Amino acid sequence: MHLVGIHRDPHLQFEQSRRGVRARKGAGMIRAALALLTTVAAVPAFAQSPVPVAQSVLPDVEGWMMQAESGREFRIFVAVPKSPPPSQGYPVLYMLDANIMFATAVDTIRALERRPGGSPAIVVGIGYADGVDPGKARAFDLTPRLGTPEPKMPGSGGAEGMLKFIQAQLKPEIAKRYKTDTTRETLFGHSFGGLFALYALVNDPGLFDTYVAASPSIWFEDGLIKKGNVRKRLGPKLAVTGATPRVLVTVGEYEQAADPDFPPPRLDILMGRNQVENAREFAEFLKQPGVDVKFELLMGEDHGTVIPVAISRGVRFGLAGAKAPAPAPKPVAWKNKTGVPILEVADYVKLTPEQRYKMRLRSRKIPGAGHAEWVAEFDRKMSAGLTYGEHRALAEERINMDIKHGTKQREE
């Protein structure tokens, strides 16, 4: 059965073209099939201990529930090839928004498997439980949290929890259940999912070997993902970990231009989000040692109709078997002549807030240019060892401790 899925982003208020209408009919087929799966597969969720459930009505698909530490319940879909795994294990494609896009990804992978040189692969879909509004849930789970001021978009900011769920729970569970090739794992996300793919990349570049960010919502919170305190941590992480990710960034031509056949009713909103230029700029940023990045402008497609095309390009990119890039150079050792030590991240986070506050007071007394050098090295270490969410929490702690003690940061 061939199913074509299309996702309508609730935060992009644009009328879909007739192409989108046809695609949404395909989405209805997927929803019906997945709804039947979730009906026959519904079981209670248990934290840290997912329970397998009934076979899906889609061929060769398994499903179970998992509960994240945040309390969110996810419905996991897994399509397993009929052929036995290669000696090194199956490649794996992880799909966000599985309630909508899973079947399209499975169809695409199975079609490529039949080609000369094709390899059987597992598709893992991350979806939502019955009774959960997927639009609201994804708007929270797939977006990073703004620190201060308050977020412009209520109900957002759960990307850190989603990242931890994938790192600590989902990927280990998949590795336990199936024979997988950990050197060929791809994360695919569209819209907010594309934003999350970039967030995962800059915070844990070694989590997957391939990241596909389709039509990423880089505009979110005034381009939060582009800001220095978010994406600047990628470079230090690449240098320390030796991760060598491959990245595909795609976007539709009509995500920042009027479709001549089916013009959007709110062109001002469309243009204001700069989807194409944001995607292109982020791809340019990713052209750094340790990363193999490709940008594709998908002609004739808008934010909705682009999805099947982006899935096809993403699957090809992830399964092509291309060599990983050379790793980034290791960081140059810094000679600390200030007398104020810089702890390793694991040791620093074990300190109490008061102990960290006292260390900051000592650093503020470092004379001359030595202070700026100390801060730069400290920031590099923290960026390499912490996620944005963890780093932001420490920054907020610093502000609160200064308020508590009536002290101020040193100004250079």
Phi, psi and omega in degrees: 000128180259122181238135178247124183254148176221140181244132176257114181290120182293348182259004172244098189274067180239142178291134177283148176286174178297332173297320178294325178298315179298319181293325180293332173298320176296322179297324178299322177297318179296315180301319180297315181294316181288329176296320177294321176301312183292335177290313182281343186254002186291124175218163177298149180263143179231129179298135175067358184218073181296144183250126179295150183230190188296156178297140180292157172284344171279141185300134172058036178242132177249158180209150175202170180258145173225144177247124179285163178299335178288346183101347180292135175263129178245141172262120183260127176250136178226120175261120184251132179298153176286329181284151181294157182291148172299167183302326181271356180103166179285139163297156183228134173249120176263122183249123168282165181055046185295333180301338182248317193258353188301310185296323178297318179295319179297313178303317183295314181295317181295326177295318180288332179299330184279352179281154174304130181084357180291150182236134176297142183219154176268141172247124178249121179254135178253107182238192185241156182285167176301143177085355178265132175284107185296330179296313179290321183296315182290328178297333176273308188293332189256006182242140178286158181269130173278137180285274176230144359290185181298148180301145176288333184251104178299152178076025179238175171101024182257013185299327181297317178294322178295318179298316180295324178298315180293316181296306193266340185240304189291307183298317175299324179293319178295318179295329179286324185274331188227157174275107186240155176264104185290352177267359181224070180236130185239138172251127179241132174214146179239141178063243173300328175296323175294321175299316179295322179301319178291322178297316178297320180300309186286340180264333180209074186296343179265001182295320174233157175272341179225136177237130176242113179253100182265124179046051186296140181278065183294338179295342187306130180050053176056039177074038182308318184296338181274346186289152187302320183286356176257296188275347181295342182286348181298311182304307177301323179293318178299318182293323183279318187272336185076011178298146182227069184287149168256137187227132173243124176245122180237157177200148181279146180305318185268023171272351175215039178195153180284129174291119184296335180271322182227074185296139179288148181287337182238070182297330181297319178293315180305310183290326183294337182273350173049045184304313185291311183293323177298316180295318180295317181296320181292323177297322177296319177301324183285352178283079181218163183306134179097354183236135171252110186239144177226136176247134178229125171267117185267106189291144174075012184238148175254191187295333179267311185290345183287343191301307180301324179293315181296322178297316179300313180295321181294318178296315178299315182297318183287327185259002186293341179078021179294150180289145176291151178291166175294144181292157177292151177299147177293150181295145178285132181298133180259129179272111183275107180253012186275340185085355178251112184291154171248113184287157169294153185303315182301324179282323182296317183288343178282342179293157173282162176305322180293321178294319177294323179298317179295324177294321179295322178299319178297318182294328181291344180267359179295127185282154170058213183292343180300330180294314180297321178294319179297315181297319180296317179290321177299315181295322179298315180296316180295319179296322181290329188255350183238154169280168177301318181297318179293318180294318180297321180298321178291324178294320178293324176298317180301315179298315182294324179291323176295321177296317181298318185262358179071030180250168181229156174293152177283134177260132180277000000 
